Amino acid sequence: MAEFGDMFNDMRYGLKVARKNVVSFVLAVIGLAIVLALVTMTAMAAVILATWGTWPLPWYMWGNLMGPTWMMQNIVWLYPLGITVLTLFSTLVIALIGGLFGLMREAVIKGSTHAEIALSYLRHRGSTLLGAGFILTLVIVLPQVLVWSMVTLAMGSTVPTTSAILAVFSYLWSFLTLGLMSMVLPSAVRGTGLCEAVRESIKIARSRPERVYGLWSVVVVGLILSYLPACLLSDQLWWTGMHMMWVNSLAVVVGVWTIVVSLFWLLLGIPAVFAGLTRVYVEEVEQGTTVDPDESTIPLV
């Protein structure tokens, strides 16, 4: 029974850490978003300048040219190009998320953290986090993209039944691989090598599934309960339309509820998952101790 309760204990602990450090987390996210935007714009500018003289048409004509027919005729190289860009972008995003794990590591171990710690971890663990981001992209993201792409290319398009089957595949694959790779980023911010980080993550997922997959199960159930009213209402609107008064009134209530739960997940839920996973890593891999948020001071930034 104690093991079953671990999944809730880790999430409760993560929520307490997130509540105490919400300002630091938000400021860190803003800083990392600026970094992402700057890197993305720099890469785009570099590509544009490097290929400036190779474009056969001016800018304003490309929008009319690149329609569905043109895309189908060039699909052979458009898909690999899109997958390559997605892989690079996903690698960068996951590496930046690693900075947030560094921020939460300080909160879990020391009881307090500050927004600039996320950027500090990026400076000192940048190459390791990029490597971890690439590995996680290859394991979690890329197989799903390849399966969806191959099915779409083979069928020409996806019908609702096929899309539903692919969605189930994506959910199961994401759940399985997220569990197996959950400790890679916490391990990377600690400074562990990539191969060892992967081995540690798989080992913990297999030896303590009630903590790793239990935590992800709580997250999945929480997300379902959070957005179930909006999903049910959208289905109801599909069949009845917006002309019914009770549907309009219910839409307002559900809309407010959706905004509230979205803010909850952005400000508390997501950082709570990071803190919960960090706690599992510190206790199970490092055999260390974590600080109770109720006994620590509340940081300003």
N, C-alpha and C positions, 0 to 999 in steps of 0.2 A: 504494500500500500504506500509505503514511503517513496518507493521508486516511481509509482504512478503519479504521486504528487509532485515529483521533481519538475515535470513539464509546466505545471502551473506556478511552482515556486520560482523557477527561472524567469518566467514572464512577469510575475509580480515584482521580482527583484529588478528586472529591467525597466519596468514602469516607474519604480521609485527613483532609479538612477536618472532616467530620462526627465522626470519631473524636476529633479534638483538641478539638472544641467540643461534645461530647455533653451535658455538664452545662448549659451555657448554653442549648442548644437546648431541652432538656426544661423548664427553668425558664421560658423564654420561652413555650413552648406552654401551660404551666400558667397563666401570666399572661394570655395571650390567651384561653384558655378561660374564665377568670373574667370578662374583659371581655365575651365573647360571651354568657355567662349573664346578666350584669347588664343588658346592652342588651336581650336577648330578654325577660327578666322585666319590665323597665320598659315595653317596648312592649305586652306582653300586659296589664299592669295598666292602662295608659292606655286601651286598647281596651275593657276590661271596665268601667272607670269611666265612659267616655264613652257606653256603650250600656246602662248598668245598668237604666234604667227602661223599656227597650224589650222586654225578654224577656217573652213571654206565660206562661211556665211557670217554676216554681222549679227550682233546680239539679238536685235528685234525680230529676226526671221527664224531664230531657233525655236521659239515657242510654237509657231505654226507648223514647223517641219516635224518636230518630235511628237507626233500624234500616235494613236494606237497602231496604225499600219507600220510606221517607221520603227516603233519599238518591237513589233513582232518580227520584222525583217532583221533586226539586229539583236535578237534575244540571246544569241549564242555568246556574245561577249558582254552584253549588259548584265546578265545574271552573275557571271564571275566578278565583274567590276563591282556590282552592288554588294556581293558577299564579302569582297575584300574590304570595301569601305566600312561595312557594318562590323567586321571583325576588328579593324583598327579602332573604330569609335567605341565599341564595347570594351575593348582592352583598356582604353583610356578612362572610361567611366568607372570601371571596376577598380582600377588603380586609385582613382580619386576617392572612391568609397572606402578603400583601405585607410585613407587618412582619417575618416570618421571612426573606423575601428581603433585607430591609435588614440583618438580623443577619448573614446569610451574606455580604453584600457587604463588610462590615467584615472578616470572616474572610479572604475571598479577596484583598482589596486590602491590608489591613494586617497580616494574619497572626494576629490575635486579635480576639475579640469578647466581648460580655457580654450577659446576658439582657435588661437594661433597654434595650438599643439597639433591640430590636424595638418596644417601646412608644414610644421616642423617634421612630422613623420614622413611627409612626401619628400622633403629635402634629403633626409637621412636614409630613407628606405625606398627611394624612388625607383631604382632599377629592379629591386626585388618585388615591389608592388606591381610594376608593369609586367614582369614575368608572371606573377600570380594572376593578374588580369588576363593575360594571354591564355594561360592554362585553363582558367575558369570559362573563358569564352569558347575554347576548343571543346570542353567537356559539356557545358550546360547550354550554350547558345547555338553554336554552329551546327550540331546534329539536327536540331529542330529546324533551322533555316534550310538545311540541305534537304530534309524530308519534305517540307512544305514546297520547296522549289521544284523538286523532282516530280512530285505528284501534280503540281500545277502545270509543269511542262508536258507531262505525259497525257493529262486530260484536257489541256487547253484552258480549263477554268475549273473551279471547285464548286460543286453543288452543295446544298445545305447538309446533306448526309455525310459527304466527304469532309466538309469543314468541321462537322461535329466530331467525327472520328479523329481527325488531326488535332482538334482541340484537346480531346481526351489524352491523346499521345503526348502532347506538349505538357499537360498538367502532370501526368505520371512521370515523364522524363525529368521535368523540373524538380518535382518533389524528391525523386530518388537521388539525382545528382547534387541538388542543393544540400541534402543531408550528408552525402559522402564528402562534399567539398566545403562544408561549413567552417572548418577550422583552418582553412588555407590562409585567409586574410588575417585572422588573429595571430597565426603563426608567423606570417610574413612581417607584421609590424613588430613582432618580438625580435626579428632578425634571423630567423631560421632559414636555411637553404630551401629552395623550391621543392626539390625531390623529397627532402625530409618533411616539409610542410604537408605535402600530399599524403605521405605515409602516415603521419600523425593524424590527419583528418579522417582518413579511411579507418584507421584503427579505432578512434574514438566513436565514430558512427556505428561500427560493428560491436564494440564492447559496451557502449552506453546508448543504445538506440532510444531508450525512454527519455533521455535528456535532449538528444539532438533532434530526432524525428518527432519527439513529443512536443518540443518547442515549436517546430514548424507546423505541427498539427493544430496547435492552439492558434497560430497565426492564420492558417487556412480557414478554420471554423470562424474565427473572429471576422475575417474579411467577408465570408459568406453571409453571416448574420448582419454585418454592417450594410452591405449593398443589396441584400435580398429584397427589401421593400422597393427599391428603385427598379430592380429587374422585374418584379411582379407587376408593378405599376406600368412599366413600358409594355409588357405583354397585354395588360388590360386595355391600354390605350390603342394597341394595334387592332383589337377586336371591337371596341366600342367607340373610339374617337374621343375628341375633347368636348363634344357638345353637351355631355351630361354634367349637371351641376356638381354632383357628388365626386365625380372624377376630377373636376377642376379644384375643388377644395382639398381632396386627398393629394393632388399633385403638389400643392403648396406645402403641405405637411411633410411629404416625402422629400421634396426638394430641400427644405430646411434641414431635415434629418441627414440627408446625403452630404450637405455642406459641413455639418457638425462632425460627422464621422470621418470625413475626408481630412478635416483639420486635425482631428485626434490622431489619425494614422501618420500624418505628416510631422506633427510636432511631438508626439509621444510614442505612437506605435512602432514606427520604423527605428528610432533610436533605442527603444526598449528591446527590439530584436537584436540589435548590435550589442547592447550591454549584456543581454542574456547569453548570447553565444560567447562573448568574451569571458563571462563568468564560468561557463562550462570549460573553456580552454584553460583558464588559470587554475581551476580546481582539479580537472581531470588530467591535463597534460603536464602542467608545471608543478602540480601538487602544492599550489600556493593557497593563500587565503585572500578573501575579498572583503572590502569594507562595507559595512551596513550603511546605506545612505541616510538612515534616520539618525545616525551618530556623527555624521559629517556636516560641515558647514556648507551653506549654499553659495557658490561662486557667483560673482557679478557677470563676468563675461568668460 
